Each structure stands twice: as structure tokens, then as C-alpha cells.
Amino acid sequence: MFKKVMVANRGAVASRVIRCLRQLGCRSVAVYSAADQGAPYLDEADERFLIGPPDARASYLNQEALIEVVRRSGADALHPGYGFLAENAAFALRVMGEGCFFIGPQPKWLETMGHKTQARELMRQHGMPMSPGSGVLHEDDANPGRIVAEARRIGFPVLIKPAGGGGGIGMIAASNEEELTKAMARSRALAARTFSIQDVYLEKLLLHPRHVELQVLGDSYGTVRHLYERDCSVQRRNQKVIEEAPAPAVPRPEIEFVATEVVRILNEIGYDNIGTVEMLRGADGTFSFLEMNTRLQVEHAVTEAITGIDLVAAQIKAAAGAPLRDILPERIPFEGHAIEARVYAEDPKRFLPSPGPLERFRPPRIDGVRIETGFAEGMAVTPHYDPLIAKVIARSADRAGALRLLAEALGAFEIRGVRTNIPFLLSTLAHPSFVAGAVHTGLAAAVLAR
């Protein structure tokens, strides 16, 4: 096991990993920007280092500053958390070049799966079902005729997606050729600003599909297992806001079939740490590959709630060289139902960030409800980072019980000083389609239209 682990992240993400390190008997090293001085996670760490000003590009994305902390702290491993540099292959290689373990899959998987068209091609070669799509449209490809021809071949509507990013950033739909030209320019601009590369690709836009993802874990001895699925269909701006496990109203044989195929493929290619395979399920019940995230997910807690397995600890143990047979039980438990809601500082209708001071911040304390947050009363939600304030995870014996618990917890939250999306979340939980388990990626629009 590692002796000292640097956590290259902030807020609730860093806090979650630091707590786990303490339980494993590892010392922890935290990093922080000037905007995060006084954040609760810093008090939880054994050591802490200032890495730069508030701007993420000068701090949490500053590889030079982070590598300098690796050297100064003497950490023998680095956990990237999720977000920032968690899926950056070049950064992982630099960390490893310092004689420090990178807690995640091999850099080759960060590189391959991080480039969405490469990931699609690899998975297609191994038999993964795919929705129609194009190859990569490079930033120096200014031929509008080729782009239009690709869209016609796929069939409108299409979705333009950055090839080197995720998180819903730069994903823009186009229903005809006129929209395609404008959407392509917007998508490339967002991709360049966020991911430093304008490469994009086209994908057939499925109308109101379900977004179902499979949690997987591999070791360095050629074994991969899955820990069931999560439904992440409730989204706004192509970003998840409510996730649950297991997926409601999906026949178990369908899930078991696709899970078996995913594990088969990942075993064939030799995947070796934590990951999430994201799929779209069409109205006809067929699954198609969307992408693979080579990191811990924000929504990992709902899987932990139904399996009783600490995914952060499992990931760290696998990275330290433990085989899966020593990390996971022979039969992974599957009990109850869990639903997670992400509480953001944002306008509840337009979903625009609402930064400001948390004049009052009192998360509820309710049995069966887990709160993950990086904030405390008096702190400010700054415009420099994602405005996620807290994750609220409710677990019960069945879905109806989890839904009631989650609604109770959200209603009991006391937050003043910023606007939040709690009204939207409560409206979603009460929507007849959500209550019935008939969730899909267009549900947010239906909720707002009521």
C-alpha cells in the first residue's frame, strides 16, 4: 500500500479521497488555490500546499505546480480525483516520471478512451454496438462539404461532440444543414477554449434516450469486473443532475447482457483500473456505446450505496497492485435502491451559475441520506470552478423509499446567499414520468414546461 498520497483536486472530491486514505492508513497531501484557503478539506489532510491563484489554469490545471508538490512532499502516489487532470495522459506520464504512482488506469487508456473517436473505434472492433457516427473532423478540416456529407450519411438530427473532452461541454445538436454550420463553429470554439483542441465528430442524435452507465474495475493481472449500472438520464445542458442505481424500469436481462459484453471487451483489451462505460438505450431497448470515462465518477456514491463497496478504496488498492479477488467479494452485493441529486449554485430555470457567499449553509442530517460537500457556512461559491455545492444521496429498501428520503433531504436544506437548483430537483422528483421510472435525457425540458 502507498505511504503518502497527493490528491490533485479540491473541495468535496479531495475530501472524499482524503477520508478514504485515512481509513487505509495512508498520509494525505492536499493542494489548494488562493480561492480555497480555509476550505474544510485542507484541515482533513496531513499536509497542504498552495499551488497558485484562483484561476484553475494557474492552479489545479497547472502541471508544473502540481509536479513541484509531488517533489516537495515526497508523495509516492497521486490521486487525481475526478475532473481537472484526472484523464490527462501527459500529466499521468509526468507523475510517473517522478517515480510516483498515478492512481488510475495506464496512460495509454487515458489517451485512447479520452479521444472519443478512438474509443468508439476500439470498442466497435471488439463488438460493442454503436450508434451511427463520423470519424474525427480535425480542426484544420475546413471543408464544409465533407461535414455536410457526413451528416447526411448519418441522418439528421445529429450531435456535434468534441473529440477530446467530456462533461457535455461543446455538445450541440443540429437538425438540418443550416443549423449544422452554425453549431459546428460554436462547438469548435467551446472545444478549443476548454480542451485546447478543436477536433469534433458527429453522432446520430437519439431523441429522448436513457443514459445508462456501467461501473467497472480492473486490476493489473488481466481481470475486470462490473459493479452494476447507474441511470444518469436526468440532465441539463448535457450534464447529469440526478443519478440512481439500479436503473429503474429496465429489464434485468437487458442490463446483464450488456454488462457481460462490456466486461468481455475490457478483459480482451486489458483495462486495468476503475472506469465507467456510458451507454444510450433507445426507445426500442437497444444499447449503443457513448464513451468511456477512465476515472472515478461524481455519481459513484449510488453504486457504493447498493453494493456496500468503497469504490475509492477499491481503486487505490487496485492501483497498489492488489488483485480483484482480494478487493471485491466473490459475489458483489446488490441491495436496495439509491438516488443522488447534485445541488448547484445556479438559476433553477436557466441553469446559469449563481456564485456568491454562502450566508447560511446547513445540510440536513437524515438517516439513510449521505451528503458530500466541500463547503461550509461563510464560504463563497466562486466563478472560477464548477458551481456544485453538494451531492445528496438517499438509500432505501426500494425506489419509492429512496425518492421520499431524497425529497425530504432536499426540502430540509438551508442555503442562503446564492440561488440553487433545488426547486428544479424537487419538481423533477415529483414529475409523473420520474416517479414511474420513465426517465430520459429530455426530462428536464418536460419538467420546466409544466
N, C-alpha and C positions, 0 to 999 in steps of 0.2 A: 504494500500500500504506500501511497505517496506520503511524504512527511510534511510538506508545505505547499499549498496550492494558491496560486494567484487567481483572483476572479476578475476577469476583464469585462466588467459590466457595472450596472448601477441599480439603485432602487430595490424594488421587490425581487427582481431577478437575482441580484447579488445576495440579498438577504436569504433567499431560498437556498442558494448553493452554500453559503457560509454556515447556515444551520446544519445542513447535511454533513459538511466537513467536520464540524464539531462532534457530531454523533459518530463519525468514523475515526475520530482521534487524530485528525489532520489539522495542522495550523493553517490559518487563512490569511491572505493578503488582499486587502481591498484597495481600489483606486477610486479617485473622485475628482470631479472638475470643481472649479470655483463656485459653480451654481449649487453643488451638492454638499458644501460644507455644512456639517451639523445633521446630515441625513441619518436616520436610525441605523442603517446597515453598517455604518462606519464604527459604531460602538460595539457591534457584534463581532467584528473582525479582530484578529490578533495584531495585525499590522495594517497601516494605511498610508497611502502615498498620493499627494496631489499631482495630477498629470496635465493640468492646463486650464485655460479659460472655459467659459460655459459652452461655446460652440463645439458641437460634437466632433467636427472635423479637426479641431485643435486639441481634443482630449480623448474621448472614447474611440475615435477612429484614427487617432494619431499613433501609427505603428511604432515610430521612433520612441515616443514617450512610454509606451507600454513595454517595449523591449528593454528600455532602461530600467524599469521597475523589476522586470524579471532578473536582471543582473544584480541590482542593488539589494533585492530581497532574498536572493538565493533560492527562490521557489524551484522545486523540482517538477512541477506540473502547472499548467494553466487551464482554467475552465473558462470558456468564452461566454457562458450563459446562452441567451438566445437574443438575436438581433445584433446590431453593430458588426463585429468581425467574426461572428460565430461560424459563418460559411465561407470565409475568405481563405482560399488555399495558399496564397502567397504569405499571408500572415502566419498560418499554421506552420509553413516551412521555415519561416524566420524563427518562430518559437522553438521548433525542433533543432534548428541550427545552433541555438544557445544551450543545447543539452537539456532542454526542458520538455516534458511530455505535453502534447496538445490533447486535451480530453475531448475526443470526438473521433470520427472516422478518419481513415488515411486521407491525406491531402488530395490524392487522385479522385476520391469520391466527392470531396468538396468541389473540385474543379469540374468533374463530369456532370454531377447532378445539379450543380449551381448554374450551369449553362443549359437552359431549358430544352433547347432543340437537341443537344447532345444526349440529354437524359431521355427524351422521348425516343430517339433513335435506338439507344441501347436497350431500353425496355421493350420496344417493338421487336427488335431482333430476337428477344427471348420469349416472345409470345404474349406480351401484355396487350390487351385490347386498347385501341387508340381512337379518339375522335379525329376526323379529317383535319389536317393542318398543313402548313407550308414548312419549308426549310427556313434557315435563318436568312433574314433580309438585312444584310450588312449596312452599316452606317454610310459607306461610300457607294451604296447602290441607289442611284438617283433615278432609276428607270421606272417611271410611273406605270408604263405599260405592263412590265413584269408583275408589279404588285397587283394591278387590277386583274391580270390573267390568273394569278394565284387565287385571288378572292372568288373569281367566277368558278374556278375549278372546285374550290371547297364548297361554295354556295353561300350566299348571304342569308342571314346576318353572320358576320364574322367578328372575332375579338382580336384586337391587336395587343400583343403582350411583349414586354421587354424580355429579351433572351437571357439577360444576366442578372435578373432581380426577382423580387417576390413581394409579398405583403400587399398585393393588389395595386401597387404603385405603377402608373403608366398603362394600366389595362383599360382600353377604350373600345366600345362597341361601334360597329358601322353596319348599317342596314342596306346601304347602296353605295354606288361608286363615288358620288359626290361627298357623302359623309366619310368615305374611306380616305380620301385625300387629306381632309382636314384632321381627321382622327390620327392619321399616320404622323403628321407633323407634331401634334400635341404629344403623342406617345413617345416619339423620339426625343423631344425636348425634356420630358419628365425623366426618361431613362438616362439621358446624358447628365442631368443635374443630380440624380440620385445614385446612379450606378456607374457613372463615368464612361458609359458606352451606349451608343445609340442603336445597337443591334436589336431587332424585334423579329417577331414571327406572327403568323396568322393561325387562328384556330377556329373551327366551327363553333359558333355560339349556340349552346343548348339553352332553350328557353325554360327557365324555372326548374333546373335540375336540382338534385340533392348533392350536397358536398359531404362525402364520407371519406374519412381517412383511417389508415391502419397504423397503429403504433408497433414498431419493430425494434428489436435489439439483437445485435450480433456480437460475437467475440472474435478473437484473433486465431481461433482454431477451426474456422470453417462452419460455424453453426449460427443460424439465425432463427429467431422465434418471434411470433407476434403476440401482442397483449390486447387483442380485440380491437374494436373500432370506436371511433367517435363521430358523431354527426355535427358538422360545423356549418350547416346550411344558412343559419340566420346571420346575414352580413349586411353591412352598409359600406358604400364606397369600395366594394370588393374585399372588405376586411371583416373578419369574424367578430361577432359580439356575444353570441350565445353558443355554447358547445355542450354536448351531452354524450353520455355513454351508458348503455349501448344505444345504437341508432334506433329511434322509435319507428314502429310500423314498417320495418324492413324484414322480410322472412329470414330466419337464421340460416337456412341452407344457402341463400344467396351470399351472405356475409362469409360463411365458412368456405364457400367455393373460391371467392376472390382472395380471401386471406391465404388459403393454401397455395394459390398461384403466385401471390406476392412473395411468400416465404421461399417457394421453389426457385423463383428467379433470383432473389437476393442471395440464396445459397450458391446458385450457379456462378454468380459474378464475384462472390467473396466479400460481400459487405460486412463491416466489422465493428460497428458500434451502434449508438442509438440513431433512430431515423423515423420519419413519418412518410408514408406513401399516400398521396392525396388522389382521390378518385371522384369523378362525377357519375351520378346514377341518373340516367334518363327516365322519362315517363314510362318507357317500356320495360324498365327494370334492368337494363344492361349497364354495366360499369365501363368507364373508359379512364385511362390514366391521365392525370392532370400534371403532377410534378412530384418530386421527392425532396423533402427538407432534411438536410443532413445534420440535424441538431435537435436539442430539446425544444418542445413546443410550449407556447404560452398556456395552452389548454391541457397540459399533461396531468393536471391535478384530478380531472374527472376520471382518467384511467386509474390513477392511484386509488381513488375512492372506491371503485368497484372491484379492484384486484387486491388491494392491501399491499401493493408493492411500491416501494420508494424508487421511482424511476431515476432520480438524480443519483442516489447511491448505487443503483444498478449500473448506470452509465459510467460512473467513476471506477467501480470495481472492474468492469469490462476493460476500460482503458488501462488499468493497472495490471492486466494480464490474467484475470480470473476467468475460467471457462464458464459458460452459461449454466452448466449443470450445478455449479457451486453458487450461482447468483439467483437463479429462478427455481421455484418448486417444479417438480415433475409435471404436476397439473396446475396450471395457473388459475387461481380462484376467479369467479365471475358472479358477484352477488350484488343485488340491489340496483339502484339507478342513481346517477349523479348528473347535475346540470350546473354549468358555470355561466355567469354573466360578467362581462367586463364593464366596469364603471369608468367612464371617461369624463374629463372636464371638457364638455363640448355642448354646443347648442343641440337640444334633443330633436330638432326637426331638420335642420340643415347640416348637422354633424360637423360644424366648423369648430376648431379648438377654442376653448374659453379659459385661457391662462389667468392666473391671479392668486392671491393669498388664500389659504385655507383658514378662514377666520374661525371656523368650527369644523372639526373633523372627528366624528365619533362613530366608528364602525360598530355594528350590533354584535352582541355575544349571544348566540343561539345554539343550542345543542344540535349537532348534525350539520352545522354550517362552518365552513373554513374560509377565512379571509386572508388574502395575500396582498400586502401593500408595502410601499416604500415610503409612505408619507406619515407625518404626524401633525397634529394641530399646530398652526402657526407657520408651517412651511408654505412655500409657494409652488404652484404648478407653473413652470416656466415655458416659454415658447420654444426653447431650444431642443426639447425632446418630445417623444410621444406622450400625449396627454392622458395616458392610462393611470387612473388613481388607484384602483383596486380590482382584484378578482374575487368574486363571491361564489363559492362552491357549496352546493347543497346536496346532501346524500340522504336517501331514504330507502325503504324496502322496495318501493315501486315508484314509477314515474310521477304519478299523481301526488304522492307524498313529497317527492323532491321538488316538484313545481310549487306546492304550497309553501314549503320551507323557504325556497328562494324568493318568492314574492314577499313573504313576511320579512326576510332579512333586508331586501332592497327597500321596503317601506319603512324600516326602522333606522336606516342610515341617516345620520345627521351631518349634513355638509352645507356650509355657508361660505360665501366669498367667490365661488365660481359656479357657473351653470354646469349641470351634469346631464347625462343621457338616461338617468333613472326613470323619468316619465316614459320614455320610449321603451325601455326594457320592461316596465310593468305592463304597458299596453300590449307588447308582444306576448308576454306570458299569458295574458288574458284573451288573446285573439283565438277564435274558434279553431282555426287551422293549426295553430301551435298546440293548443290543448289536445287536439285529436292526433297529434304527431305527424300531420301532413305538412311538414316543413319543406321549404325550398328556398333558393337563393333570391327569389323575388318577394319574399315575405315582408321585408322591411317596407317596401313601397306600398304593399297592401295595408300594413299597419298604419302608415301615415295617411292613407287615403280614407280611413274610417271616420 
